[in-house]
Amino acid sequence: MHRTKHRLCPLCEASCGLLVTVSPSGSLAAVDPNPADLLSAGHSCAKGLGLAAIDNDPDRLRTPLIKRNGRFEPAGWDEAFDEIARRLPPLLAEDRNAVAIYTGNPASFNLDHQLYQGTLLVSLGTRNVYSPSMLDTMPKHYTLAALFGTGMSFPVPDIDRTRLLVILGSNPLVSNGSTMSAPGMAGRLRALQERGGRFVVVDPAATRTARAADLHIPILPGADACFLLGTLSVIVRENLVDLGRAADFVDGLDTIRELAKRYPPEVVAPVCGVDEHTITTLARDIATSEAAAVHGRIGTCTQEFGTLASWLVDVLNIVTGNLDREGGVMFTLPPAGGPTTWPASRKGWPHGRWKSRVRGHPEMVGEFPAACLAEEIDTEGPGRIRALITVAGNPARSVPNSARLEKALGTLDFMISVDAYLNETTRHADVLLPPPRLATRGQMGLTTNLYSVRNVARYSAPVTEHGPHEMPEWQTILRLAAIARGESTRPIGELDHEAAVSAARRAAKLTGRDVDQVLAAVEPRTGPERLLDMRVRSGPYGDRFGQVPGGLTLADLEAAPDGIDFGPLRPRLPEVLRTPNGRIQLAPEELVADLARLDEGLTRRRTGLVLINRRQVRTLNSWLHNALPQPDAGHYALFVNPRDAAARSLSDGDLARVRTNAGEVTVEVRTTTEVREGVVSLPHGWGHDGGSLGVPAAEAVPGANVNLLVDDVFLEPLTGTAVLNGFPVEVEPA
C-alpha cells in the first residue's frame, strides 16, 4: 500500500515542504508540494518535485567501489573501510596536513553532515580544509563578522512586510533565495507589489527576477561596490542618514560619512554603466521608504570587489534605519540555536591564524581558498597534499582552473570520495563510498534556519528505511573519523555515544543542566535525532531539558510535520551582537583600507567582453544534471547580446570559442537581449566529459565547463574568493 509522508526538501536553502508518496517497496513514487507547510505554503521548484527522480536514478551508486588496477570494482562496506584503514593512517602519521578534505554544497543541507562532520575534521587534524565557501559566500561571512561579530549573523529582508526591496547579485525566482530562506519567492514578490510596494533588481542581466521587477537597473559586471557607494554618497550629502533602532549601538558612522563623499554619482556612474539620476533616485527611495531592505547575494560576492560590496549592502541598510526594523532587515531567532543565540565569546572572527603552504594565503574560519587546492597538490616539497577526501563535492568542475585541479587529482597517493555518482572528481578516487537515498534521513535546516524570513521550526523524519546495502551517512562519517584516529575497529554504537556525550556537554553548558540529565532526557534516541533533540531543547524556544514546561522538543516537531510558527521576525538588537565591544562596527579598518584598491579600479578602462555566471532552476551546481536533465540546450549555452554577436560574425546556434588566460571552451551561442552589450553569460557546473563517468544522461548533454576559464590566481584579496563574475573573455567563431 502506498503511503503519503511529509518531507522537507534537502536540496537548497528554501527547504520547501513536500508530500511524498512512498511505494510498498520503500521507493518514492510521487512528490507534490505541501500546501499546509507553514513556510513554503504549497510552493516547490523543479528540484524538489524531482526528488523521486533523484533518489530513483539508476545511475546512483548503491555499493562502495574500490579501484584495483585502474578499474573500479564493487565492494562491501567492511572491505571498503578496511582498504581505507590500510592506506590512510600511514599518511596521517607522516604528516596530518598531507591529507586534505573538500566538502561540497549539498553537505550544507544534510543533517548528518551538519551534526557529525566536526568529529571528522577534528579526527583528521589537518589544516588543509576546503569547501565552496570561497567560491560563493565568504565575502558575506567576513563582513558580517566584522560588523556584527559572527559570520552567520545574517540580517534577513523582512520580505513579507517591506515596502521596498532592492536585490543585487541574486535571481531568487530561479535560485529560490539564498542567505534568505524564503520559499515561494514569486508569490512573496507579487504580494509586495499588491500591497503597494516595489522591488528593484540591480543586475547586468535581465534575469527572470529582473523581468518581473518594478525597475531593472542593468549595471556593468563587477561594479556593485561603486554603485552602493554612489547611493550612500547621496544619502550622506542630502542628510538622509537615520540609524533608527541601531542608533545606540553603532561605531564608525563619522568614518562612513567622510568616505561616502569621495563617491558621488557623477564619479561612479561611468564605472557602473548607470546614470546619475537613477542612482540618486534609488538612494532617496531607500532612505525615505516606510520600510526598505537591500539584499545582495552570490553575484555581489563573486566579483573583484565582492567583500566591499557585501559590506556596503549592510552599511546601506544601517544608515537608512532599516536594520532591526519591521519590513527592513532583521535577525532570525533559529529554533535549534546558533552563533546569534549562543553565549558571546567576544573574541572576534577566527581568521589569519595560519597560511597556505604555496601561496601563503591566510585561512578563513579554518579553511583555505578552494582555488589553492591544485597548487597544494602539484607543487612539490614538504607539506604537499598527498591524499584527499571529497564529500558531496565535485571540485573538478566547481573550482577555478579546473583543468589544473583535475590533473593534480590524478597524482594523489590516495583519494576517498563520499558521493552518489561516479563523476569528474570521483573517477579519480581509490575508494568511493555512496550515501543512502535522500529520503532515508531526517531533515531540518540548521543553517538555513539562521536566515529564514519567518521564525518557524520544521522537521521531517525519514520517510523510508535504509536498503540492505545502504549505510547511513552519519555512520560513514564516524567510521572515517575512527580510522583517522587509529580506532577502526570500534563499534558504531560507541562512536555515536562519544559524539552524543560531546554534544551533551555543550547543551548542558547552555541550559545549566548536568550532562547525565541531558543524555537521559533524549533517551532512547540515537544517531542524528539524538543530537538534534539536544539542539532543539537547548535552543531559544526549547524546554531546556525539563526546565521550561511546554518548551520545544524534537517530539513536538515530529508531531507537527507542517511546522510550528513562532511568528514574524522581531527586533533583536543589541543581544544579537557578538563583537568584542558588543557594538556594530560600521567601518572596519580592513574594509575601509580596501577602498584604495577600488579607487584604482575607478580609472580602469573597460574594453571587450566580460563574462558573468547564471543560475538555473533545475540544477544544484553539477550533481543534478543526470537525474534532472535540462529541457533544451539553451540552458547551458553562451548568452550573447545580438550586437556583440553580430560584431563577431556569430549567429544563434553557432559554436563559439571562449578564451581567457586560464583556458578555453567551445560552446553553443544563444543571442539574447537578456544580457547587456559587452556581457556574455555561461552557467557553472557543466562540462561532463573526459570518460570513465557513470552519469550517461549528463554526458549526453555535457555543456561547457566555465571553470576552465576562471583564473585560480586572481582572487579577492581579503577573503581569497574566486572572481567568477566580471572577468574579461575573448569570443570568436569556433
N, C-alpha and C positions, 0 to 999 in steps of 0.2 A: 504494500500500500504506500502511495506517495504521501509525504509529509511536508507541511509548509513551516519554515523556520525563519526567524528574524536573523539578519546578518548586517553588520556594518561593513561597508566596502573598505578593503585594506589597501587600495591602490593609489590613493592620492590624499591630499590634505583636506578635501571636502568631507571625506568619511560619510558618504551618503548612506541612509538607511535602506536596506533591501529586504525583500521577501523572497526566499529561495525555496524552490520545490526540490525535495530530496527523493530520489527513487528508492525502491526496496533494496537495491544493491549498495546504496550509500553514495552514489554519484549525484551531481547536480543535474536536474532535468530542465529547470527553468529559473530565470531570475527576473524579478519585477521590482519597480520602486515601491517603497513602503509609504503610503500616503499618511500614515499616522506618526511617522518619525518626527520627533519634536524639533529637529534642526533642519532636516532636508525636506520634510513635508511633501513627499511624492516625487522628488527630483532624483534623477540619476543620469550620468552621462553614459556614453557607449562603453567605456571601460568597465564600469560597474555592471551594466547589463550583459557584458561579455564574460562574467565571472565563470559561468559554466563552461564556455569555450576554452578558457584559460586552464581551469582545473582538469578538463577532459581532453586537452590537447594530446594526441597520440605521440607527439614528439617530445613531451616532457620526460625527463629521466625518472625512472622509478626504482632503480637499483644503483648502488655505488659502482663506479668504474675505476679500474686500475690500469695504468698504461704499462704494457710489457712489450719490449722490443718495438717500441714506437707505435703500438696499436692499443686501443682501449679494449679491455675485457671486463664483462660483468663480474661482480664480486659480492660476497656477503658483507654485512656491516662489520662483523668482527674481523674479517680478513682485511678490510679497508683500514680499520683503526690499527690493526697490527702493523700494516705497512707504514702508517704514519708514525707509530711508536718506534719503529726501527730506524726511520730516516730523519725525523725532526729533532729529537733530543740531542743528537751529536752536534748539530748545527747551533742549537741554542747554547750548548755547553761551551762551544768555542767562542761565540760572540752573540749575545742575545740580540744585538742590533743588526746582525746578519739576516735576521728573519723579519719581514715586513708584513703588514696586514692592510688590505684595502677593502673597505666596506661600502657597498653601493646604496643608492637612494631607497630601494624597496625595504631595506632593513629599518629605515626610519619609521615605517608604518607597521612594523612587525613586532607584536608584543613580546615574543620570545627573545628577540634581539635587544629590545629596549630594556628588558629586565635582567638579561644574563650576559650581554656582551662585555660589560665591565669586568666580569670574572675572567673572561678570556684575555682581555687586554692586560690585566694585572698579572695573569699567569705567564703570558709571553714575556713581559718585562722589556719590550722593545720600544725604542723611541721612533722607529720607522712606522708611523701610523698615518694612513692616508684615507681620504674619503672625497666625495664630490663637494664638500663644503667650500673648498677654494676653487670650485668651478661654478658656484652659483650664489651662495648665501653669506659667505664670511664677511664681506664688507658691512652687511647689516648687523651681524653679530658684534662686530668690532665697534661700530658706532653706538649700538645700544648699550654695550658695556661701558663705553666712555661716558655716555650721558646719564645712564640710569643705574649702572653697577653690575648688571649681568648681561650676557649675550643673548639671553632668552626673554628679556623684558620688552616684549613687543607691544607698542601702542597700536591697537587694532581699530580700523574705521568702524564706528558705530553706524553701520550702513543702514540699519532699519529705522534710524531716527535722524540721519543727517539731512541737510538741505542742499549741500554741495559736496560732491565727491570728485577729486582730481586724481587721476590714475596715470602714473608714469611707469614705463617699462613692464607693463603687465597686460595680459589679454584674458581676463577672467571668464569671459564667455566661452573660451576654449580650455583654459587651464583649470577652471572652477575655483580660482582664487588661490593665492599662495602667500604664506605667512599671514593669512586671513582666511580662516576656515569658515566658509560661507556657502554651503551647498545651495544650488538654485540661484546662481547669481543673476540669471536673466530675469527671473521674477522679482528679485530684490531691486534690481535697477529700474524695472518698469514701475514698481511701487514707489520708488524715489521720484520718478517723473510724475506719476499720478497725484502725488501729494504736493506738487508744485515745485519740487526740487530739480536739480540738474546734475549731470555728470559730464566731466571733461576728460578726454584722453589725449595725453601728450605722447606721441609715438611716431617714428619715421614711417611706419606702415599703416595703411588703412585696414587694420585688423577687424575681425568680426565685432569686437567691443567698440573699436573706434567708429565703425559704421553705424552703430546703434546710439552713439553718444550725441548729446546736445551740441557739443563742439569737439572737433578733432583738430589738434594742433600738430602738424607734421614736422616735427623737429628734426634737425640733422642728427645722425647717429653719434653718440658719444658726447653730446652737448648738454646733457641733463643738468650737470652741476652749474654750468653757466646760466642756463635758463632759470634755475632756482635762485641763484644769486641775484639775477636781474629782478626777479619777483620780490625777493627780500629787500632789495635796494629801494623799490617803490614804497614798500610798507614803512621802511625807516624814514625815507625822505618826506612822506606825507603824514608822519606822526600817527600811524595806524597801529603801532605796537601796543598790544594789550595782553599781558600774560595770564589774565583770568585766574583760575584756581591755582595755577602754578606759581603765582607771584611771590609767595613767601618761601619758595624752595629752589630758586634759580640763581646760579652764579654765572657770571660771564656775559651778561646782557650788554654791557658797555662795549666789550670787545666785538660783539656781533654788530652793534650799531656802527662802529668805526669801519670794520672791514666791508660791510654792505655798501658803503659809499663808493667803493672802488669799482662797483659793477653795475652802473646804471643801465637801463635798457638800451640806450644808444651804443654802449660798448659791447654788450653781449649779443645783441640782435644779429649782427652779421655772422657770428660764430654759430648761433643756434639755427639760423635759417628761419627765424620767426620775427615778425615785425614788432617794432617798439610798442605800438598801440595794443597788440594782443597781449604782450607781457604785462603792460601797465593795467589793462582792464582786468585780467585774471587776478593780479595781485590785489586790486581793490575788492574784487568779488570775494576772495578768500577772507580778507580782513574784515569785511563788513557783513558777511553772511551770518544769519542767525546761528548756524552751526555748519562747520565745514571740516572736511577730512582730506588730507593729502596722503596718498599711498604710492609707494614705489616698490618694485619687486625685481625679478631677475634681470630685466633689461637695464635697470639702474645699477645693479651690482656688477655685471659682467662687461664693464667698459673701462676705458683708460682712467677715468676719474670716478670710478664706482663707489669708493669709500666716501669721497666728498659728497657725491650725490645722495648717498644713503643718509649721511649726517644731515644734509640740508633739508631733506624731507621732514625730519623730526624738528629741526630748528623752525621751519615754517609753521608747523602745527603749534609749536610752543609760543612763538611770538605773536600769533594771532588769537591766543586764548583758547585754542581748541584742544589742548591736552587735558585729559581727565574731565572732559565736558560731554554731556549727553549730546549725541549727534556729531561729536568731534572724533578724537581718537582716545580710546580708553584701554585699561588693562583688564584682561580676563581674570577671573578667580577660578583656577583649574581644579576640578574635583579630586584629582589624585595628587594635588600639590605640585610644587616645582620651585625653581630658583626664586620666583617672586613671592612665594609663601613661606619658604623655609627660613630659619633664622639667618640674619645677615652676617656674613663673615667680615665685611668691610675691608677685605684685603685687596680688592681690585681684581681685574680680569687676568687670568694666567696667560702670559704670552712672552716670548723672547727669552725663555729660560735656557734654551739650548738651540743650536743651529744645525742645519743640514750639512752633511759632510762635504759635498762637492761645491755647492754654490754659497753656502753659509747663510741660507735663508732662515730667519727665526721661526720657531714653532708658534702655532696659534692653538691654544687650548689642547696642547699635546699632539697636534697634527702638523705635518709638513704639507706644502702645496703639492697637489697631485701632479702638477707639471714637473716636479723634481723627481718623480719616481723612476723614469727611464734612466736618467743620468746616475742615480744612485745604484742602479743595477749594472750599467755597462761601463762605468768608469772604474778601472782597476785601482786597487790599493786597500789598505786596512780599513775595515768597516764597510766594505762593499756588501750590498744586499745579495744574498745567495739563495734565499728561499722566500716564497711569497704565499700568503693565504689571501684568497679573494672570497668575499662573502656577498652574494647578491649584487655583484657589480660586473661591469664589462668595460674596464678601463681601456682595452684595446680599441674601443670605439668612443669612449667618453672623454679621454684625456688629450690635451693638445699634443701636436706632433705625434700622433698615434702610430705612425709607421715606425718611428724610433722605438716606441714602447713595445710594440708587438715583436720587433726584432729582439729587443732585450729580454722579453719573456722567454724566448727560446734558448737563452743562455743560462737560465737559472739551474741550480743544482737540484732543487726540489720545489714543487708547487702543489698546493692544495686548493681546491675550489669547492665552495658550498653554493650550488646553483642548480636550477631546474633544467637548464639547457646546455647542450654542447655548442658553445658559441665562439666568437672570435677570440675571447680571452681564455675560456676554459679548455679549449682544444690544446692549450699548452700545459695543462695540469698533468701531474703524475697520479693524483688521486682526486676523484670527483665525487662529492657527497651530495645527493639530491635532497632538497627539502620536501616535506609532505605537501599535499594539496592545501590550498589556502583555506578551504572550508573546514579543515581539521583543527584549526587553532582558534582560540578566543580573540576578541578584538576590542581594544579601547585605545583611543588616541592620546597616549601620554604626552606626546609632543604637540600634536595639533590642538589639544585642549588648551595649550598655553596661549593660543591666538584665535580662539573661537569668537564669533561675533555675538554670541549669547552664552550666558552661564548655564550650560546644560551638561548633565552627566549621562553617558550612554555606554553600554557594554553589550556585546553579543557573544554568547557562548559558542563553542564549536558546534557545527551543525551536522557533522558526520564523524564516525570513528576512523582512526588510522587503519590503513590496509595492512595486510600481513608483511609487506616489505618496506613499509614506511616507518621512519623514525622521527619522533617529534623533534623540531629544530632546537628546542632548548636543551634536549639531551645531546644532540650533536655538538652544541657549543660547549657543554660541560665536559663531554668526552675529550674534545680538543684541548680544553683548559687543563684537564687532568694529565694528559700526555705531556703538555708543555711544562708541567710541574714535576714530571717523573713519576706520576701516580696512575699509570694507565690501567691498572687492574682494580682500582677502587670501584665499588658498585655505584650505580647511578643514584640510588637512594641516599647514600652517604654524601655524595657530591651535592645533591639537591638540598639536603638538610643543612649542609655547611653554608650554602647560599642563603637559605632561609634564616639561619642564625645571624648572619651578617646584616640582612635586611631588617631583622627584628631589633637589632641594636639601634639602627637608625630610627626606626619607628618608635622605639621606647624613649629615645632621647627627645623626639619631637613631642611626645604626649605625656612624659613624666611617668610612664609605666615601667615595670620590670620586664626584662627580656622574656622570662618564662611566662608572664601574663600575656604578652603579645603572642607568643607561639601558641599558647593554649587557646586564645581567642579565635585563631584562624584554623584550628583543627576541625576536621581531618583533611583539610585541603593539602594538596602537594603541587609541585611544579609552578607554572606561571600564575595560576589562580591564587595560590597561597601568597605569593609576593604581591600580586595586585591587590588582594584584600587588605594587606598591610598598608599599601599606598593610599587606598581609598579611606580606610578607617583613621589614618593619621593625617588626612587632608583637611582642607578648611571646612568641609561640611560633615566630616566623619564623626563616628561615635566615640572616637578616642579609646577604643577597646573597653567600652562599657561606661566610660565617664560621662558621656553625653547621651542620655536616653533618647532614642529616636534618631540619632545621628546616622549618617550614611554608611552602609556596608556593601560589600560586593553582592551579598544575598539580596539586598534591596534592588540593585541594578538588574540582577538576574530575573527578579520578579516584575520588572518594568522594562521590557525589551524595546519599547518605543522611546525610552529615556525618562529622566526626571529633570524638570525645569526649575532652575534656581533664579530665573528672571533675567532681565536685560543687564547689560554691563553697568556697573556703578562706580562712582569715584573711589580711587584707591591711594591718592596722594595724602600724606607722604610715606605711608607704611610700605609701599611697593618699592621704594628706593633702596639700593644696596651699595651706593658709592661710599668711599671711605668717610666722607663727612655727612652722609645722609641727605645730600642735596643734588639737584640736577646740574651737571657740568655742561653748560651750553656751548662753551668754546674750548674744548680740549686742546692743549698745546700742539700735539702732533697733527691734529686736523687743520688747525689754523696755519701751521707751518707748511702743510702740503699745498696750500693755495699758491705758493710760489711756483710749483710745478704747473698748476693750471694757468697761471699768468703767462708762462712761456707758450702754452698752447693757444692763447688768445691771438698770437701773432702768426700762427702757423697757417700757411695757405693750403686749402683743401683742393686737391685735383684728383681726377679719375673717379673710380668706383670704390665704395666701401660695402662690406658685407655685414648683414645682421642675421641673427638666428630667428626661428619662429617655432611656436608651439603647435601641437596637433592633438585633436580631441581624442583620438583612438590610440595614442601612444603614451608610453611612460619611458622616456629615453629610448633604449634599444630593445627591451626584452619582451614587448607585447607584439612585435611585428609578425611573429609566427602564428600565434593564436588569433590575433585580430588584424588580419591583413587590411591594407588601405583600399578604399573603393576605386581609386584611379591613380595613375602615375603622377598626376599633378601634385599630389601631396608631398612628394619628395623631389620635385623639380626645382630648378633655379628660377625664382621670380625676378623678372627684369622689366623695368619701365619701358613702354614701347619706344620712346625717343632714344633711350640708351641702346635698345636692341637694334634699332634702325641704323644708328651711328656705327654699329659693329657688324652690320650685314647679317643680323640674326633674326629669325622668324620663329613664330610659335611652333614648338615641336622639334626644332633643330637641336643638335648636340653642340654644347659649348665647352671649351676648356677654360677652367678657372684656375688661376695660378697665384701663389704667394711665394715669399722666400722660404716657406716651410715645405711646400709641396704643391701638387696639383691634382684636380679631379676632372673627370668628364661627366657632364650631366645634361639632362634634357632641359630646354628652356621653355618657360611659360611667360609670355608677355602679359603684363597686367599693370593697371594704374594703382593697384594696392600698395606698391612701393613708389616713393617719390623718385624723381630723377637723381642720378648719382648713387642710388642704393640698390643693391641686389640682396636677395634673401634665400637662405638654404636651411632646411631643418637639420637637427642633430640626431644622432643615433642610428643613422643608416650606414650602408657600406657592407652588406652581408656577403662577403666574398672571401676568396682565398682557399677554399676547400676544407675538408675534414670537419665540416659543420653538421650539426644534427637538427637544423631548422630549415627544412626544404621549402616551406611556404615563404619564409623570409628571403631565402636565396633566390627564389623565382622572381622577386622584385627587389633587387639588392639596394638600389639607390646609391647615393654618393656619400662618402664619409667626410663630413665638413671638418673634422678634426685633423685631417691630413693637411688642411690649410692654415690651422691655428698655430701660431708660434709658441713654443714652450719656454722661450727666454723672455719675451715681452710680457711681464706680469705687473699688475697693480702693486706698487711697492709697499704700501702699508700692510697689506694682508696676503700678498702672494697669489691673489686671484687671477685666473687667466682672463685675458681680454678676448671675449668671444663675440663681441659686437663692436662694429665701427672700425674694423681694420681694413686696410687697403687690399684690393684684389685687381687682377687683370683678367678680363673676359674676352675671349675671341672664339670664332668658329672652330670646332674640333676637326 
